[in-house]
Amino acid sequence: MSDTVSNNIVKVRGLKYFSTEDAQIKECPVSLTLEGVELTRAVITASDDETKKLWALGYLKCGGSIEKFDDVSGMDINEDKIYVRANNKFSGSVCVEPVKVLWSTKAGIIFDAVRSLGDAPLFIATGGVHVAALFDPEGQRLFEAEDIGRHNTVDKVIGWALTKNIDLSGVMLITSGRMPKDMVVKAWAAGVGLMASVSAASADGIDTARFANMTLAGFVRGDRMNIYTDSHPNRIEL
């Protein structure tokens, strides 16, 4: 299966028409059920079960339903339905402490990391997806995910980190999407200390990041960015 489909289209360039084929992203409706309780229905980009698994794990982690990968005792995926069994029961509400980050990175590393999002294959093919990626402070990309929804990309990379038992306080979350409060809360719930995007942050997102002791950077384009939170002197060096 593929995450894209091709259609015949007509392109207009100037005053000329061109008949050609063009790729578009496919939408995959899914429902997520935990211990018999349906938590959500979403539209994601996922043609394979492994991607659906990563999305489900990230969604559960960011929503406070699980803390680590071992909290999941089983997962059954039946086309558009995902059923999860858990070893432990959590409240399903996010209540975490401000993050503690004991590392720093260079501004140039953040510039390069955000720039690399434009090389994501589905984005190149369709122009119709968001991208999120995890990087270490030295600029090594650990994992990247694409999706029609910006929230889903974050869920996928967080889910991958859970399967690898990675401490997310030691990585940077780089995203193409806007950073309103709910996106920042996702990162905070996972333990991420630095989040950067090519797009803007909302006022509530910034307030949340300050409370969480997160470094938040937006409009990362070329060699410029806006750093919204007071924690940056200890984490972003010029």
Summary of the structure (lengths in Angstrom):
residues: 238
radius of gyration: 18.5
end to end distance: 44.4
largest distance: 62.6
contacts: 797
relative contact order: 0.14
helix: 32%
strand: 36%
